[in-house]
Amino acid sequence: MSNHVLLNLLSVILAIVAVVATVVGAFMGFDKSLWPLDGRILYVGHLAHVLVIPVSATIFIRGCKANPRTHAGWLFIQGAIFVSALVTVMLIYQGMFNYGWWPS
């Protein structure tokens, strides 16, 4: 597989981890007895949201400049991941990493 395909898959996997971990951590947060576990899962989701933004932006830019240009479907997916992750981080920024960079 080419380098572009591997980077695209990395970005998609990061996006999936970000969404799943954020949702699961938020739902587990309603049960206060699960604190260490739900905090760690939520932080993994938040960290994945932060990491997916530069990864997807880099892949989108490299895909546009590549010769031959990356398939339009991959470019659309990376653009959508970048925009949705950026909006999500802006919306949940106040609640991200409330207890430091990792729960103790």
MODELLER restraints for C-alpha pairs under 7 A, 6 or more apart:
rsr = mdl.restraints
at = mdl.atoms
rsr.add(forms.Gaussian(group=physical.xy_distance, feature=features.Distance(at['CA:7:A'], at['CA:59:A']), mean=6.76, stdev=0.5))
rsr.add(forms.Gaussian(group=physical.xy_distance, feature=features.Distance(at['CA:8:A'], at['CA:59:A']), mean=6.77, stdev=0.5))
rsr.add(forms.Gaussian(group=physical.xy_distance, feature=features.Distance(at['CA:11:A'], at['CA:52:A']), mean=6.09, stdev=0.5))
rsr.add(forms.Gaussian(group=physical.xy_distance, feature=features.Distance(at['CA:11:A'], at['CA:55:A']), mean=6.21, stdev=0.5))
rsr.add(forms.Gaussian(group=physical.xy_distance, feature=features.Distance(at['CA:11:A'], at['CA:56:A']), mean=5.78, stdev=0.5))
rsr.add(forms.Gaussian(group=physical.xy_distance, feature=features.Distance(at['CA:14:A'], at['CA:48:A']), mean=5.83, stdev=0.5))
rsr.add(forms.Gaussian(group=physical.xy_distance, feature=features.Distance(at['CA:14:A'], at['CA:52:A']), mean=5.89, stdev=0.5))
rsr.add(forms.Gaussian(group=physical.xy_distance, feature=features.Distance(at['CA:15:A'], at['CA:49:A']), mean=6.94, stdev=0.5))
rsr.add(forms.Gaussian(group=physical.xy_distance, feature=features.Distance(at['CA:15:A'], at['CA:52:A']), mean=6.25, stdev=0.5))
rsr.add(forms.Gaussian(group=physical.xy_distance, feature=features.Distance(at['CA:15:A'], at['CA:81:A']), mean=6.90, stdev=0.5))
rsr.add(forms.Gaussian(group=physical.xy_distance, feature=features.Distance(at['CA:17:A'], at['CA:45:A']), mean=6.38, stdev=0.5))
rsr.add(forms.Gaussian(group=physical.xy_distance, feature=features.Distance(at['CA:17:A'], at['CA:48:A']), mean=6.61, stdev=0.5))
rsr.add(forms.Gaussian(group=physical.xy_distance, feature=features.Distance(at['CA:18:A'], at['CA:45:A']), mean=4.19, stdev=0.5))
rsr.add(forms.Gaussian(group=physical.xy_distance, feature=features.Distance(at['CA:18:A'], at['CA:46:A']), mean=6.53, stdev=0.5))
rsr.add(forms.Gaussian(group=physical.xy_distance, feature=features.Distance(at['CA:18:A'], at['CA:48:A']), mean=4.81, stdev=0.5))
rsr.add(forms.Gaussian(group=physical.xy_distance, feature=features.Distance(at['CA:18:A'], at['CA:49:A']), mean=5.25, stdev=0.5))
rsr.add(forms.Gaussian(group=physical.xy_distance, feature=features.Distance(at['CA:19:A'], at['CA:45:A']), mean=6.57, stdev=0.5))
rsr.add(forms.Gaussian(group=physical.xy_distance, feature=features.Distance(at['CA:21:A'], at['CA:41:A']), mean=5.57, stdev=0.5))
rsr.add(forms.Gaussian(group=physical.xy_distance, feature=features.Distance(at['CA:21:A'], at['CA:42:A']), mean=5.78, stdev=0.5))
rsr.add(forms.Gaussian(group=physical.xy_distance, feature=features.Distance(at['CA:21:A'], at['CA:44:A']), mean=6.42, stdev=0.5))
rsr.add(forms.Gaussian(group=physical.xy_distance, feature=features.Distance(at['CA:21:A'], at['CA:45:A']), mean=4.47, stdev=0.5))
rsr.add(forms.Gaussian(group=physical.xy_distance, feature=features.Distance(at['CA:22:A'], at['CA:42:A']), mean=5.06, stdev=0.5))
rsr.add(forms.Gaussian(group=physical.xy_distance, feature=features.Distance(at['CA:22:A'], at['CA:45:A']), mean=4.57, stdev=0.5))
rsr.add(forms.Gaussian(group=physical.xy_distance, feature=features.Distance(at['CA:22:A'], at['CA:46:A']), mean=6.62, stdev=0.5))
rsr.add(forms.Gaussian(group=physical.xy_distance, feature=features.Distance(at['CA:25:A'], at['CA:38:A']), mean=4.83, stdev=0.5))
rsr.add(forms.Gaussian(group=physical.xy_distance, feature=features.Distance(at['CA:25:A'], at['CA:39:A']), mean=6.64, stdev=0.5))
rsr.add(forms.Gaussian(group=physical.xy_distance, feature=features.Distance(at['CA:25:A'], at['CA:41:A']), mean=5.19, stdev=0.5))
rsr.add(forms.Gaussian(group=physical.xy_distance, feature=features.Distance(at['CA:25:A'], at['CA:42:A']), mean=4.34, stdev=0.5))
rsr.add(forms.Gaussian(group=physical.xy_distance, feature=features.Distance(at['CA:26:A'], at['CA:42:A']), mean=6.61, stdev=0.5))
rsr.add(forms.Gaussian(group=physical.xy_distance, feature=features.Distance(at['CA:28:A'], at['CA:34:A']), mean=6.90, stdev=0.5))
rsr.add(forms.Gaussian(group=physical.xy_distance, feature=features.Distance(at['CA:28:A'], at['CA:38:A']), mean=5.49, stdev=0.5))
rsr.add(forms.Gaussian(group=physical.xy_distance, feature=features.Distance(at['CA:29:A'], at['CA:35:A']), mean=6.97, stdev=0.5))
rsr.add(forms.Gaussian(group=physical.xy_distance, feature=features.Distance(at['CA:29:A'], at['CA:38:A']), mean=5.81, stdev=0.5))
rsr.add(forms.Gaussian(group=physical.xy_distance, feature=features.Distance(at['CA:39:A'], at['CA:103:A']), mean=6.30, stdev=0.5))
rsr.add(forms.Gaussian(group=physical.xy_distance, feature=features.Distance(at['CA:40:A'], at['CA:103:A']), mean=6.44, stdev=0.5))
rsr.add(forms.Gaussian(group=physical.xy_distance, feature=features.Distance(at['CA:43:A'], at['CA:97:A']), mean=6.72, stdev=0.5))
rsr.add(forms.Gaussian(group=physical.xy_distance, feature=features.Distance(at['CA:43:A'], at['CA:102:A']), mean=6.78, stdev=0.5))
rsr.add(forms.Gaussian(group=physical.xy_distance, feature=features.Distance(at['CA:46:A'], at['CA:96:A']), mean=6.50, stdev=0.5))
rsr.add(forms.Gaussian(group=physical.xy_distance, feature=features.Distance(at['CA:49:A'], at['CA:85:A']), mean=5.96, stdev=0.5))
rsr.add(forms.Gaussian(group=physical.xy_distance, feature=features.Distance(at['CA:49:A'], at['CA:89:A']), mean=6.77, stdev=0.5))
rsr.add(forms.Gaussian(group=physical.xy_distance, feature=features.Distance(at['CA:53:A'], at['CA:82:A']), mean=5.39, stdev=0.5))
rsr.add(forms.Gaussian(group=physical.xy_distance, feature=features.Distance(at['CA:53:A'], at['CA:85:A']), mean=6.18, stdev=0.5))
rsr.add(forms.Gaussian(group=physical.xy_distance, feature=features.Distance(at['CA:53:A'], at['CA:86:A']), mean=6.43, stdev=0.5))
rsr.add(forms.Gaussian(group=physical.xy_distance, feature=features.Distance(at['CA:56:A'], at['CA:78:A']), mean=5.42, stdev=0.5))
rsr.add(forms.Gaussian(group=physical.xy_distance, feature=features.Distance(at['CA:56:A'], at['CA:81:A']), mean=6.72, stdev=0.5))
rsr.add(forms.Gaussian(group=physical.xy_distance, feature=features.Distance(at['CA:56:A'], at['CA:82:A']), mean=5.56, stdev=0.5))
rsr.add(forms.Gaussian(group=physical.xy_distance, feature=features.Distance(at['CA:57:A'], at['CA:82:A']), mean=6.16, stdev=0.5))
rsr.add(forms.Gaussian(group=physical.xy_distance, feature=features.Distance(at['CA:60:A'], at['CA:75:A']), mean=5.83, stdev=0.5))
rsr.add(forms.Gaussian(group=physical.xy_distance, feature=features.Distance(at['CA:60:A'], at['CA:78:A']), mean=5.82, stdev=0.5))
rsr.add(forms.Gaussian(group=physical.xy_distance, feature=features.Distance(at['CA:60:A'], at['CA:79:A']), mean=6.55, stdev=0.5))
rsr.add(forms.Gaussian(group=physical.xy_distance, feature=features.Distance(at['CA:63:A'], at['CA:69:A']), mean=5.99, stdev=0.5))
rsr.add(forms.Gaussian(group=physical.xy_distance, feature=features.Distance(at['CA:63:A'], at['CA:70:A']), mean=4.91, stdev=0.5))
rsr.add(forms.Gaussian(group=physical.xy_distance, feature=features.Distance(at['CA:63:A'], at['CA:75:A']), mean=6.78, stdev=0.5))
rsr.add(forms.Gaussian(group=physical.xy_distance, feature=features.Distance(at['CA:64:A'], at['CA:70:A']), mean=6.55, stdev=0.5))
